[in-house]
Amino acid sequence: MNKLAEKLQQAWQDQASWLVMLRPLSYLYRSAFLLQKAVKQKKAYKAPVPVMIIGNITVGGSGKTPLIIALVEYLQQRHVHVGVISRGYGGQGPFPAQVTPQSRPSQVGDEPMLIVQNTHVPMTVGPNRQHAIDLLLKHYPETQLILSDDGLQHFALQRDIEWVVIDAMRGLGNQKLLPEGYLREPLSRLRDITVIEHHTQPQSSLNMHLQPQQPFCLGDQMQVFDASKTYQAVVGIGYPQRFFITLQQLNIQFQPCVFPDHHQYTIDDFQDFNQLPIITTAKDAVKLQELWHDQPERLKQVWVVPVKAKLSDACYQLLNQQLQQLNIEV
């Protein structure tokens, strides 16, 4: 199944001509999607506090998690009581669950762990967003705004603000719905929501880019990174090529090793690495940290390249306007 998913991802990226054979399935997907949307919107849950969705219209990574971290930090600095919910994809539960810095990514998911480790924001996860919100508000009744990590297509939850991140490097492919293309929704959806362009040379005033930070060594942040070495680049994210491009920009020599998005690492994944030090993303690092603590003698040096989302002033100006309309002062 993983090999098939990788082949399909590559075909989407290459806009392969054979994808046209999947068009009948895309028509079925569209019909089922629109029917499900209509049914769920009729009985959608309305949270007692405003909800802001940060989501994707495409399959694969777009920079959504760093954006959420940047928004949480911005709101915290302005004394807005913000909380975050997520499906907790990749976590085994039980759900709903609170996420703390001591949680395990195998239980709550890797992206929620990354968000909480960076911001210490109140956060709960679970496939049922209403249950996640109930748990969040039970423990943090002062919450003024809830950010939903993903959930753009979760129409069982009403929302007050919708932001979607478009990675201009990947674009929208052949602009076709799944499985002929990698769109989760028809392109017409973009007319109704706030679109944040992810690119270093954006065309839109509403834009962001990811700025790499200094690599650090897992478990020993006093070590100095040696850019002259060759590293084993381990990555299990939606769009691994972005990480490889970052390493190239940092002039880091590496051998790529790609795992599926949200891969649950085991120590056996690293037995054939020829003693090369590992370099990885912050998202992957939250899971590798568990392995490193359990078996440090087998998982030796692991270097992490964190990134920060840098948003344009126009993004923050729009956010302030949208929140003021919801009577949230920033």
Salt bridges, closest charged atoms under 4 A:
GLU73 OE1 - LYS308 NZ 3.99
ASP110 OD1 - HIS262 ND1 3.04
ASP110 OD2 - LYS287 NZ 2.94
GLU111 OE1 - LYS64 NZ 3.97
GLU111 OE2 - LYS283 NZ 3.08
ASP149 OD1 - LYS64 NZ 2.68
ASP150 OD1 - ARG184 NH1 3.37
ASP160 OD1 - LYS46 NZ 3.01
GLU162 OE2 - ARG159 NH1 2.60
GLU162 OE2 - ARG189 NH2 2.84
ASP167 OD2 - ARG242 NH2 2.31
GLU180 OE2 - ARG23 NH2 2.77
GLU185 OE1 - ARG189 NE 2.62
ASP261 OD2 - HIS262 NE2 3.54
ASP261 OD1 - LYS283 NZ 2.76
ASP268 OD1 - ARG298 NH2 3.80
ASP269 OD2 - HIS263 NE2 2.98
GLU290 OE1 - ARG104 NH2 2.47
